[in-house]
Amino acid sequence: MYYKVRVALEYQPDGYYVVTSEDFPGLVTDGKTIDEALENAADAFVTLLESYESLGRSLPDSVIVDEFPSAKFQTITPKDNATNLCFQTAVSPSGPAFHTP
């Protein structure tokens, strides 16, 4: 299964990229580079997914669960190597923005 989540990357004056997701509340992390920020977001997603499952909560409707990856989403493998996660990203220097490439 592939979890597909839209995320926004916002460049901060301190040189870090902050990752947030309107689709998955609670997914907030950062990194010095875009790749590092997305890797950290993937790991944070796994932790949130485990929390949702342990609490018996359903994932937000906007989180797509699919059998296959999508060209519109970047596939990220979290450190647990067990979760397939795809992010649709948008980079904004001034605030979150989402788009479909």
DOTI-22076 format. One record per residue (C-alpha): chain; x, y, z. Coordinates in steps of 0.5 Angstrom, whole numbers, plus 500, padded with zeros to 3 digits. Example, Ala and Ser with C-alpha at 12.3 -4.5 7.8 and 13.67 -1.06 7.14 Angstrom:
residues 2
<site><unit>A</unit><east>525</east><north>491</north><up>516</up></site>
<site><unit>A</unit><east>527</east><north>498</north><up>514</up></site>
end
This chain:
residues 101
<site><unit>A</unit><east>500</east><north>500</north><up>500</up></site>
<site><unit>A</unit><east>502</east><north>507</north><up>499</up></site>
<site><unit>A</unit><east>500</east><north>513</north><up>503</up></site>
<site><unit>A</unit><east>499</east><north>519</north><up>499</up></site>
<site><unit>A</unit><east>499</east><north>526</north><up>503</up></site>
<site><unit>A</unit><east>500</east><north>533</north><up>500</up></site>
<site><unit>A</unit><east>505</east><north>537</north><up>504</up></site>
<site><unit>A</unit><east>508</east><north>544</north><up>503</up></site>
<site><unit>A</unit><east>515</east><north>546</north><up>504</up></site>
<site><unit>A</unit><east>516</east><north>553</north><up>507</up></site>
<site><unit>A</unit><east>523</east><north>556</north><up>507</up></site>
<site><unit>A</unit><east>525</east><north>560</north><up>513</up></site>
<site><unit>A</unit><east>530</east><north>565</north><up>514</up></site>
<site><unit>A</unit><east>534</east><north>561</north><up>519</up></site>
<site><unit>A</unit><east>536</east><north>556</north><up>513</up></site>
<site><unit>A</unit><east>531</east><north>551</north><up>514</up></site>
<site><unit>A</unit><east>525</east><north>548</north><up>511</up></site>
<site><unit>A</unit><east>519</east><north>547</north><up>515</up></site>
<site><unit>A</unit><east>514</east><north>541</north><up>512</up></site>
<site><unit>A</unit><east>506</east><north>542</north><up>514</up></site>
<site><unit>A</unit><east>500</east><north>538</north><up>511</up></site>
<site><unit>A</unit><east>493</east><north>541</north><up>511</up></site>
<site><unit>A</unit><east>491</east><north>534</north><up>509</up></site>
<site><unit>A</unit><east>494</east><north>531</north><up>516</up></site>
<site><unit>A</unit><east>494</east><north>535</north><up>522</up></site>
<site><unit>A</unit><east>500</east><north>534</north><up>526</up></site>
<site><unit>A</unit><east>505</east><north>533</north><up>521</up></site>
<site><unit>A</unit><east>510</east><north>538</north><up>522</up></site>
<site><unit>A</unit><east>517</east><north>538</north><up>522</up></site>
<site><unit>A</unit><east>523</east><north>541</north><up>518</up></site>
<site><unit>A</unit><east>530</east><north>540</north><up>515</up></site>
<site><unit>A</unit><east>536</east><north>544</north><up>513</up></site>
<site><unit>A</unit><east>535</east><north>541</north><up>506</up></site>
<site><unit>A</unit><east>528</east><north>539</north><up>502</up></site>
<site><unit>A</unit><east>531</east><north>532</north><up>502</up></site>
<site><unit>A</unit><east>532</east><north>532</north><up>509</up></site>
<site><unit>A</unit><east>525</east><north>536</north><up>511</up></site>
<site><unit>A</unit><east>522</east><north>530</north><up>507</up></site>
<site><unit>A</unit><east>525</east><north>525</north><up>510</up></site>
<site><unit>A</unit><east>524</east><north>528</north><up>517</up></site>
<site><unit>A</unit><east>516</east><north>528</north><up>515</up></site>
<site><unit>A</unit><east>516</east><north>521</north><up>512</up></site>
<site><unit>A</unit><east>519</east><north>519</north><up>519</up></site>
<site><unit>A</unit><east>514</east><north>523</north><up>523</up></site>
<site><unit>A</unit><east>508</east><north>521</north><up>518</up></site>
<site><unit>A</unit><east>510</east><north>514</north><up>521</up></site>
<site><unit>A</unit><east>509</east><north>516</north><up>528</up></site>
<site><unit>A</unit><east>503</east><north>519</north><up>527</up></site>
<site><unit>A</unit><east>500</east><north>513</north><up>523</up></site>
<site><unit>A</unit><east>502</east><north>509</north><up>529</up></site>
<site><unit>A</unit><east>498</east><north>513</north><up>534</up></site>
<site><unit>A</unit><east>492</east><north>514</north><up>529</up></site>
<site><unit>A</unit><east>492</east><north>506</north><up>529</up></site>
<site><unit>A</unit><east>493</east><north>505</north><up>537</up></site>
<site><unit>A</unit><east>488</east><north>510</north><up>538</up></site>
<site><unit>A</unit><east>483</east><north>507</north><up>533</up></site>
<site><unit>A</unit><east>482</east><north>513</north><up>529</up></site>
<site><unit>A</unit><east>481</east><north>514</north><up>522</up></site>
<site><unit>A</unit><east>486</east><north>517</north><up>517</up></site>
<site><unit>A</unit><east>483</east><north>524</north><up>514</up></site>
<site><unit>A</unit><east>479</east><north>523</north><up>508</up></site>
<site><unit>A</unit><east>484</east><north>527</north><up>504</up></site>
<site><unit>A</unit><east>490</east><north>522</north><up>505</up></site>
<site><unit>A</unit><east>490</east><north>517</north><up>499</up></site>
<site><unit>A</unit><east>491</east><north>510</north><up>500</up></site>
<site><unit>A</unit><east>493</east><north>506</north><up>494</up></site>
<site><unit>A</unit><east>496</east><north>500</north><up>491</up></site>
<site><unit>A</unit><east>501</east><north>504</north><up>487</up></site>
<site><unit>A</unit><east>505</east><north>510</north><up>487</up></site>
<site><unit>A</unit><east>503</east><north>516</north><up>483</up></site>
<site><unit>A</unit><east>507</east><north>520</north><up>478</up></site>
<site><unit>A</unit><east>504</east><north>526</north><up>481</up></site>
<site><unit>A</unit><east>507</east><north>524</north><up>488</up></site>
<site><unit>A</unit><east>515</east><north>523</north><up>490</up></site>
<site><unit>A</unit><east>516</east><north>517</north><up>494</up></site>
<site><unit>A</unit><east>519</east><north>517</north><up>500</up></site>
<site><unit>A</unit><east>522</east><north>511</north><up>504</up></site>
<site><unit>A</unit><east>522</east><north>512</north><up>512</up></site>
<site><unit>A</unit><east>527</east><north>509</north><up>516</up></site>
<site><unit>A</unit><east>523</east><north>504</north><up>518</up></site>
<site><unit>A</unit><east>523</east><north>501</north><up>511</up></site>
<site><unit>A</unit><east>516</east><north>498</north><up>512</up></site>
<site><unit>A</unit><east>511</east><north>504</north><up>510</up></site>
<site><unit>A</unit><east>511</east><north>506</north><up>503</up></site>
<site><unit>A</unit><east>509</east><north>514</north><up>503</up></site>
<site><unit>A</unit><east>508</east><north>519</north><up>497</up></site>
<site><unit>A</unit><east>508</east><north>526</north><up>498</up></site>
<site><unit>A</unit><east>506</east><north>531</north><up>493</up></site>
<site><unit>A</unit><east>510</east><north>537</north><up>495</up></site>
<site><unit>A</unit><east>510</east><north>545</north><up>494</up></site>
<site><unit>A</unit><east>515</east><north>549</north><up>496</up></site>
<site><unit>A</unit><east>514</east><north>556</north><up>498</up></site>
<site><unit>A</unit><east>518</east><north>562</north><up>500</up></site>
<site><unit>A</unit><east>513</east><north>566</north><up>503</up></site>
<site><unit>A</unit><east>508</east><north>561</north><up>506</up></site>
<site><unit>A</unit><east>505</east><north>554</north><up>505</up></site>
<site><unit>A</unit><east>502</east><north>553</north><up>498</up></site>
<site><unit>A</unit><east>499</east><north>546</north><up>494</up></site>
<site><unit>A</unit><east>499</east><north>545</north><up>487</up></site>
<site><unit>A</unit><east>499</east><north>539</north><up>482</up></site>
<site><unit>A</unit><east>505</east><north>538</north><up>478</up></site>
end
